[in-house]
Amino acid sequence: MTDPVTLWHRIAGETVLLDGFHALKHALRFGAEVPVAVAADRAATLALAAELAPDVRPALDALLTEVPQGTYASLVPRPHPTAVAALAVRPSRASHLEKLAHRPRTAPVVVLDNPRNLGNAGAVIRLAAGFGATGVVTTGTVDPWHPTVVRGGAGLHFATAVERLTVGELPHGPLFALDPEGDDLRGVRLPDDTVLAFGSERTGLSPELRARADHLLSLPMRPQVSSYNLATSVAMTLYHWSCGAPGGQTTLNS
């Protein structure tokens, strides 16, 4: 049997770092393939699983290897308070593209147009997984599977389809883009197969995505408040979608 630390060093460059107990817990719940997992205190980790996630405790019991604290710390960029880490196989791009393209969709695809903040991107993926979104797509240069994004997403990348695409490659479906000049979100019912696009934290929607949008929507906001955090904007929009629309509102589609 290969020593777990040796295996870690051998596959680290081609796998996804699961940083902390909760990231590993979520990845296991949603079917991630995890070749190696380590903990500085195996017994404490299993006790935490018994308390917070008894459904994954058997899998953790079979998977976890205890290593010295210093060894654990050498394997991760920044030690997590739970002192647990693992490596997971990234889902195939082909399988994700198939999920994103499949129609009819029963839940939206969230698009982050050229996001800049890795933590915000991770928070959005966590939100999207919680709402059962079909997937999260980023445009631009940020890799949505960057370790900082995965950490922010608490391992929930494995609960939804996460990929980076160009604007021209976005999934088909009515594209609703959030913009201060758009129609009030509260007056619109969002269809289940919608593509919801959110602009960069600083510059908003790119001209390319704005030109492709079928509809522009705005979030209710008190005058003189300049903007919401990106994850907050996504949460408000997904919540509105999940609630449907009261009678009398209009369904926009393309």
Salt bridges, closest charged atoms under 4 A:
ASP19 OD2 - ARG151 NH1 2.43
ASP55 OD2 - ARG29 NE 2.83
ASP61 OD1 - ARG42 NH2 2.75
ASP143 OD1 - ARG90 NH1 3.99
GLU163 OE1 - ARG90 NH2 3.96
GLU163 OE1 - ARG93 NH1 3.00
GLU163 OE2 - HIS96 ND1 3.05
ASP179 OD2 - ARG210 NH1 2.40
GLU181 OE1 - ARG210 NH2 3.09
ASP184 OD2 - ARG186 NH2 2.74
ASP193 OD2 - ARG103 NH2 2.53
